[in-house]
Amino acid sequence: MTKIVQQLIRFKSIIMYGIFGVLTTIINIAVYYIFYNLLGISNVVSTVFAWVFAVAFAFITNKLWVFNSKSFDRDILKHEIPTFFGARLLTGVLDVAIMYFAVDLLHGNAMIWKLVSNAIVIILNYIASKLLIFRKKMMSPMKFLHK
């Protein structure tokens, strides 16, 4: 196996998160643009709608393709769903706060600040997903010995 292939395998979750992060960001920005610029809905409400669409898309893609959590077992979902949406809710509040402060109070460019806010949110969401939500359970030494 070549070194390039080994590195791709090693960083697969980051690469996949990047791909789906870009797609999630596109969804977030497109929905925000439609609601804010085309429909004339307020900045904060548009940001909330964009968040809802993006988070629904991100849960499915992160679960299945980024972190390979293929199980839909009730116990697994009882952990993944609340922690995923809880973490996303926190970063969603951060997104709304950034947008409110930068656009409504400081009158900054809405689309530039949407990109900046999304970059911050993507990094924080990856950390939460990797460390808290879709983490692989550590196998206890006793289970390992009995295999």
Buried (B, 14 or more C-beta within 10 A) or exposed (E): EEEEEEEEEEEEBEBBBBEBBEBBBEBBBEBBBBBBEEEEBEBBEBBBBBBEBBBBBBBEBBBBBBBBBEEEEEEBBEBBEEBBBEBBEBBBEBBBEBBBEBBEEEEBEBBEBBEBBBEEBBEBBBEBBBEBBBEEEEEEEEEEEEE
